[in-house]
Amino acid sequence: MKGLFDTLINAFRLPELRKKIIYTLIIMGVYMVAGLVPVAGLDREIFSNLVDSWGQIGSMMDIISGGGLKNVTVVAMGITPYINASIIIQLLTVVIPALENLSKEGESGRKKMTRITRYTAIGLAFLQACLFCWSTRSALITTIPKPLAVALVISAFTAGTCFVVWLGERINEKGIGNGVSLLIFAGIVTRLPHYAANLYYATTDVAGKVQNSVGAFALGLLMFIAVALVGLGIIIFVVFVQNAERRIPVQYSKKTVGRKLYGGQSSYIPLKVNQSGVMPVIFSMSILSLPSMIVTMFFANSTHWLVNWFRDFTGGPFYYVSYFILIIAFTFFYSMIQFNPVEISNSIQKNGGFIPGIRPGKPTTEFIFKTANRLNWADGLFLTSVCIIPTLVGIATHLDNVWFAGTSVLILTGVANDLVVQIESQLVTRNYRGFLD
């Protein structure tokens, strides 16, 4: 903790870095202000009740938007369409050679990929806005013509997402940190007091069912403290695992160039235990919540047995078993598209390096691949435990909406770690004193 405060103090001492931090804070403040602007054409209370009926996917979208979804603001959809667009483009890059070649063209290719992702996000935002308007059509106000209300809602939701994407890009260009992640971070942080208050009231209500008025207060307070301690333990565990890495040693051979001897030093390949971040959790939750969400949107009045099964699917034993399996599967899948052991092996060999005890070439590739796979198992089990433990705590204590704690902690700690790393790297590049001593 002391090192974190020292890093922030040193960052503010550098004028250029201080400007970036202040600019980032201003952009995040603008995002918070935008979250107070309501959408015209919708009844807030009816819309919020409909979002609650979507289950965990609605709650997840509300968390990512910083509460903008249930409050029916212009940033109600948040950055979700941009995240979905980024995932789609990443997946298409693996299967479409043109996109793969474009991603390898350096800075110009990166700008083109960013532009493609941006346009894809706008298209997805429009489609999602239309879906929102259709699924919540009962919340449209009747004081203006219905076509006008529909046009207002769709345009407001789409424009709000475009504005959020623009704010995120401004942080990437002139601020510090990942703009999209920081906006999600800001939305969750501002909602923490609200979640803490709801948790306290929920523990008091549960305790009141088993104790008298005096005992209910004491029991509710103890339950709140117990849940808070579990949350603190999860935060410490998550930070530890996210900072953990498996270091593969690499030895570089000596070579003579002219009269000088180069090489011979030792290095390592850092493989993070939590390579995939929170993405497998978001993928799994979205897939599992989609059937019940579709049923709620389009088959709310149906009594068919299959519709009833999907309606009761969320929260059942089969749901949690599927949740566990999907998180593990998506952890391996995300690592497969992000991590390439062949390129790492070739890079080591070209620079005259080798892993002690492992022959260069294919054996090195297989060794790195097997090591990464073992880490994927650890990563998958880590993500499932962080996401399922809060849910089990909620079931044991009869508290609702405790499940969000695991996902929120993963997002908050991941973004905070990434921001600190970027600030420290900026400090290293601007502090030459250590190299001159």
N, C-alpha and C positions, 0 to 999 in steps of 0.2 A: 504493500500500500504506500509506504514511504517512497519507493522508487517511482510509483505512478505520479505522485504529487511533484516529485523532483523533475520528472519529465515534462509535466505541464508548466511548471515554473520556468524551466529552461526554454521551453517553446515560446513563451510570451516575452522572453528577453530578446529574441531575434525578431527584428521588425518585419521581415518578409513572411516568416511563419506566423507571426501574430496577426498579420493582415488576413492570411488564409483562414485562420481559426475564427476570427471575428466575422469574416464573410460567410463562412459556413454556418455560424450561429444565426446570422441575419436571415439566411435562406430558410433555415429550419423554423425561425420565428414567423416568416411569411407563410410557410406551410401550415403552421398552427392557426394563424389568422384565417386562412382559407377554409380551415375546418370548422369555422363558425358561420360560414355563409350558407343559408339553407337553399334547398332546391325548390323552385316554384312549380306548382302543379301537383304536389303529393301531400297527402295527409300524414303527418309525422307519426302519430300514434298507431294508425292502421299499418303503415309501412314497417314500423319497428316490430309489431306483433307478427307480421309475415316473415320477417328476417329471423325471429326467434324460432319460428316453426321449421326453418331449414336445418336446425340442429347444429352440429359442430362445424360444418362448413360455413354456415352463416356467422358463427362466433369467431372462427378463424379469420374470415374476411373483415369482420369488424375490428379485430385486434390489429391486423395489418394496416387498416385505414385509420387507426388511432381513434376509434369510436365514431368515425364519420358516417359509417353505414347506417347504424341504428339512429343516429341523429339526423339523417337524411340531408347531408351537406353536399356541396359540389364536388368534394373529394371523397365521396362515399365509396367509390370503387378503388380508391387509392392507387397503388402502384401494381396491383394484381395483373392487369393486362400486359404491362411491360415485363413482369416476371415470366408470365406464360409465353410471351413472344420470345424472350431470351432463351427459355428452355426449348422451344420449338426450333429456333434457329440453330442452337447447339446440336440438337439431334439430327437436323437436316444436314449440318456440316459433315457429319460422319458418313452419311449415305449419298450425298450429292457431291461429286468431284469438283464442280465449279465453285461451290461455296468453300470447299476445303482448300482449293488453290487460292481463293480470294483471302482466306484467313491467314495464309502464309506470305502475303505480299507486303508485310511490314506495316508502316504507319498508314499508307494509302489504303491498303486492304482493310485495316482496322476501322478506318473512317467509313468505308463503304459498308462493312458489316454492321456498324452502328446505325447507319442510315436505314439499312434494310430492317433491322430490329425495331427501329423507331416507327417506320411505316406499318410494320406488322402489328405493333402494339396499338396503333391508332385504329386499325381495322378490327382487332379483337375488342378494343374498347367500345367501338360502335356496336358490334354484335352483342357484347355483354350488356350494354345499355338497353338495347332492344329486348333482350331476354329479361332484364330486370323490370322493364316497363310492362312486359306481357305478364310476368308472374305476379306482379303487384298491381295489376290493373284495377283491383278493387280499392286501392288507396288513392287513385286519381281524384282530384277535387272536381266538383260538379258545377262550380260557379263560373267556369269558362268552358267553351266548346271542347269536347274530348280530343279532336285532332290537334288542337293547339296545346292542350295539356301534354299529350304524348310527345309532340315536337319539343316542348320545353324540357321535359324530363330527359329525353334521349340526348339532346344537344348539351344540356348541363352536365350530365354524367360523362359524356365523351370529352367535352372541353375540360372538365376537371381533371381527368386522367392525363390529357395532353399537357396541362399546366404542371402537374406533379412530375411528369417525365422531364419537362423543361427545367424545373427546379433541380432535379437530380443531376442533369447534365451540367448545370451551372456549377454545382459543387465539384463535379469531376474536373471541370476546366479551371476554375479559379479558387476553389476551396481545397480542403484536405479530407481524405477518406472517400469511401464509395458512396456516391450521392443517394442511390436507391436504398441501400442498406441503412444509411443514416436517417432517412425520412421514416422508414419503418421503425427504427430505433426510437426516434422522437415521438412517434405516435404511441408506442407501447409505454414509454417512460411517463408520458403525461397521463396515462390511464391507470398507472399503478396505485395512486391513492384511492381511486374509485374501486378498483378490484379489492384492495385491502379492506375498505369500508364494507363492501358487499360480503367479504369473507367473514368479517366480524359479526355482522348481523345474521349471517347464515348459521354460524356456530352458536350464537345466542338462541336462535329459533329452535335449533335441534336440541340444545340443552334444555330449553323450556318445556319440551315434550316429556322429559323424564325427571325433572326436578321442579320444586316450587320456585317462586320468584327470586328468593335470596340465593338458593342453591343454583338456579339457572344461570345467574350472572357469574358466579364463581366457576361453574363447569364450562360455560361458554368461553370465559376468559382463558381457562386452561386449554381448551380445545384449540382456540385461536393461537395461543403460544406454541402448542405442539405442532400445529400445521405450519406456523412460521419457522420453527426450528427445522422441520423437514425440508422446507423450501430453502433455508440457508445451507443445509447440508447438500442439497442438489446443486446449488450455485457453486459451492466449493468443489464438488466432484466434477461438474461440467468444466470449470476453469482449468482444473488439473489435467483432465483428459484432452481438452482443446489445445493446451500448450505442450502436451506430450508428443514425442516423436521417436521414431526408430532410426538411428543413425547407422548407415551402412558404411564401413570404412573403405576408403579408396587410397591406394598407394600409387604414386606417379614415379615412373622409372627415370633415372638420370640419363641425360644426353649431352654430348659435347658439341658446341657450336663455336668454331674457331678455337680460341684458347680458353673459352669460358665453359663452365659446367652448369647446366640448367636442370631443374626438376629435382626429383628425389623427396619432395615433401609429401606429407600425408594429409588427406582431407576426408570428407564423408558426404554421403547423400542423405539429406534429412527427409524422411517419410513421415508425414503427420499421421497420427492415429485417427483423428477426425478429419479426413480429407474431404468428405462430401458435405460437411456442415449440416444445415438443417433441411436441405433439399429433399432427401428421402422421406422425411417426416411429412413435408408438405405434399409431395407426390402421393404418398400412401393415403393420407387423410382426404385429399381431394377425390381420389378414385373411390374410396369406401363411402364417402358422403354423397357422391353423385347420384346413386340410385334413389336414395331416400329424398334427395332434393328434387329430382325429376318427378317422383311420385307426388310430393307436396305441391309442386308447381302445376302439374298437368292432370293428376289423377286424384285430387283431394277428395272427391265425392265417391270414388269407386270402392266397392266392397269385395272385389275379386281377391281370391286367396293369395295370389302372387303379389298383388299390390299390398295386401296386409303384411305379408312376410317381409317385403322390402321396407315397409313403414316401421316395423318392429326390429329391423336388422341392427340398427345402431344401438350399441350398448349391450348386446347379447354376447354370449361366449364365442360364437362363431365370428363375430365382428373383431374381437380382440385377437383371436388366433390368426385371422386374415391380416390384421394390422401388423402383427409380429412378422409374419412371412413377407409381407410387402415391403416393410422397412429393410429387412435383410436383403431382399432381391434388388431393391432400388439402390442400396448402398453399393453393391457389386456393379450394378449397371452404370451408376454415375461415375464410379472409379474407372470403369472400362473406357468411357468416352473422354475422361479428363486426364488419365494417366497412361503414358506410353512407354513401357519398359524397353522396347526396341530402340527408340531414340536415345534414351539414357545410356544404354549399353554402347551404342555406336559413338556417342559423344565421349564417353570414357576412353574407348579404344583409340579414337582419333587423337586424343590429347596424351596418349602414352600412359594411360592409367589402367589399373586392374584392381579387382577386389581380392584381398589376400585369401588364398585357398581356393579360388574360383578361376577357371580358365576364361580368357577373353572370348567374346563372340556369343554363340548360342547359350553356353552354360551360364554366362553372366546374365543374359536376358531371362533365362528360366529362374535363376536365383532371385532376381529383383521381382519377377512376377509372383513367385511363391511367397516372398516376404510381404508384398503388397496384399496378396489374398488373405494372409493370416491377419494383417492389420484390418482388412475389411470386415472379417468376422468380429474382431474386437470393436470396431466402429459400429457395426450393426447392433451388437448386443448392448453397447453403450447407449445408442439412440433409443432402442426399445425400452431399456430400463428407465431412462429419463422421462420418456413419454407415458409409460404405463404405470410407474410408481405413483405419480400424482392422481391418476385415475383410480387406482386401488385405494389410495387414501380417501378420495371422495366417496367411493362406494362404502368403505368401512365407517366413515363418519357421517354418511348420508348428506354430504355437501355437494351441491351442484356447481358445475363450471370450474372445479379445481383442476381439471385436465389441462387447461391452457397454461398452467405454470411451467410444465416441462418445455413446451414449444417456445414460450416467451423467454425463458432462461437461455435456451439455445441461441435465440436470435440476439438477445441483449449482450450476452457474454461474447458471442462471435464477433459482433460489430465492434464492441469495445476493444477486444483484443486486436482486431485489424487496425483500428484507429490509432491505438498506442504504438503498434509496430510501424505504421506510416510516419507518425510524429518522430519516433526514435531514428528512423532512417533519414528523415529530413535533418535532424540534429547532427547526425554523423557526417552527412555530406557538407554541412556548413561549419563544422567545428574541426579545424585543421590543427588545433593546438597539440593534440595527442600525437599526431604524426611528426611534428617538428621537434618534440622533446627527445 
